[in-house]
Amino acid sequence: MFEDEPTKKTKVDLELLSVDELKARIETLKADIAACEAEIHKKQAHKSAAEDIFKT
């Protein structure tokens, strides 16, 4: 297995979580989404810069 490969996460049974645990999970997921969106913007900027360099 390669280090860059994402690990498979097991499905969480949300019914077993308390309201506070669910709220904490939502905050964690929102932070993960923000990190993913930031990485997307970074990669798009790098791609645009590379495309500008190699334009004819």
N, C-alpha and C positions, 0 to 999 in steps of 0.2 A: 504494500500500500504506500502511496506517495504522501508526503507531508502536506502538500497543497490540496489534497482531496478532502472535501468536507466529510465529516463523520456522519453516519446515519443516526438521526435522533429518534428515539422511541416515542410513540404517541403518548401524550399525557391524558389521563382520564380527568377531564375538567370537573366532573361531578364530585371528585374526591377532594377538590381544593376549596378552601374557605373563601369568603368574599375578599378578605385582605390578601390572601395568596393570589387570587385572580387579578386583583388590582396591581400587585407587584409584578406579576407575569406580564400584564399589559404594558407596564412601564419598561420592563426589560425588552419586550418585543419592539416597542416604539424606538428605543435606543438602537436596537439592531437594524431596524428599518432606516433610521437616520444615517447610520454608518454605511449601509449598503448604498443609499442614495449619494452620499459623499464620494464613495468609491466609483460609482457610475459616472459622476460629473468629472472626477479626476481622469478616468480612462477616456472619456469622450474628449476632454481637453487635449490629452496626449495624442489621441487619434487625429484630431483636427490639426494639431501642430505638425504631425508627421505628413498628413495629406498636403498641407501648405508647402512643406519643404520639397515634396516630390511632384508638385504641380508642373505641368509643361506649358 
